[in-house]
Amino acid sequence: MLKIQGIFPPIVTPFVDQAVSYAHLAENIKKWNHYQLSGYVLLGSNGENVMLKESEALQSIETAVKYIPADKQIIIGAGNESTRSTIEFIKQAHRIGGDAALVISSHYYKDQMKGKVLEAYFTEVAEQSPLPVILYNVPKFIGLEIPLDTVAKLSEHANIIGMKDSSGNMTYFQSIIGFNLKKFQLLTGTANTLMLSLVAGAIGGVLALANIAPQICLDIFHSVRNDRLDKARKLQLSVIRLNQLTTAVYGIGGLKYALDQIGMYGGKPRQPLILPDDQGKSEIKKELKALKLI
């Protein structure tokens, strides 16, 4: 079974004049490679996956795998509305390269997406997937949460190796910790709960913040692992505001603006998403300066 742990940035997809810039994607990856990150999530929420054509998504994977070292794991974001198209995409991604698939729930018909339907969806994907599957729970984007009893059942499947939980709900998160811990690996999807999640038993995080502050995220991870909780707490508190600004407040536009400020390429998000206004930019720059990132 694939073992995952540590910090994974869900990397952004760069655009120039609204077209994917594979050259900027490569340059960003080269810079992130200087950090001791465990790997990367390609085509996640922060990669604007839902904004991409399938051909763009596949070419993004092709570009990324050329520049990601062999010792770093590659997790591919996947999840279309139909079970069949999700499986087909994972198979195409596998042929290009990748270590695991991060699979989001089908959600357009969310009123029908009850426990049994979601269980059948994820089970069929896992049965057919050539890559190990990581469940992706992100209710703020898709409007539904994978029920705990469904997660418990899915955690027993041989090809479902873990879950990324971006709910920010620590009661939900800690409930999952008790499910088949020898096999089921739990990642937090929000930097604001990184320390708490690690203390509770998470094995790492897939964090938007790791795009712009990878070393701080790594320092929190290692501080908790080395039982240096005072240091971890101080670091955790220091990034709360920046994380909020580049996720909940200004979203991907805020994250991309921050990348531009630290000397990487963020550029504009794909429309209709936009960059922050002047006030937002000022707030983000203030936090970057406070953390000595610029």
Steps between C-alpha positions, in 0.01 A plus 500: 500500500619851418610684814439871503602757759622856521411820318356513149415828325198481268682696235343778297451488125663808341325685220622763255218678316270227637699220333687247713869590524684170521833687506402687816372176652842344445681801647282498811563130558875551470482757781279285723744212452749687721280422801467163674141460393371143485347557160236692310129490431431576136156613380356558844259777595781756508611375159166622360432149376134574431607783267716277279422301189605137528777555246638786712483289813687212339765728352545658844577154638739430212686824570512455877634144501801612297611730780392320817783288647447127542515529880192725509152353474252618239132504593258569215171679561211316336125474518249563224125479538471148360675198640610395153664831407678515836649155444599583142678817610692318774611237248629772267678674787657171606645447154675837528621461856375529855497319832141547617167651397325755722134440418223747570133400531260522212285792616285669233202289605590557862153419635549145369856469629415320822721247675417196287543688172834648606614163631419339165672782309825490696501119513465465123768762441734322741430162338587630153774750585860401421604755764429482874210728590493778758151628583454877481248660735449869420145606592565874455546450125258222414229547761510152649701307753589132479306344790714354777347153472578505126861598570522215753387245241720639225805500729494119486542487121841375394552775241371791710803604702388819668314828493561871467252684720459870423189550711685671785261314731722350769219288646451335160877474450568338837217254447678373187827454690350188655431330165746224408806706592746232392399562139284810470721810487344834582617835363367839601407735219513825693814662638312666785447160663838351410640482853176374654458241226854368541460475877172313444671247274514638145799394292536833323323767302406607150517874554442801276735689733784264403501667157625824657639402841627143459773528760265622772262213427793257516620655826156453659494138383845417635447693824194290580679179401792591728266594788596867484144615544581852623688569178225341292236711675693822439546419132138392462369825643731703277345371176130507586431838342702442181332166451156657542579775251626258235219249540166600654522877447657550156523141381724389216541857382650587837727197491625585152563862595706380797704274271583797279617695803745232616668470161308208354237510228140531604348711228127539465255221575279377219186709462256555654738490799693823556795638696438686828423871496757752624393457861535124474841528341611731780377257766682208339825694461482603866481137612775390261725769643414404858608143425813625318393331179568826314 
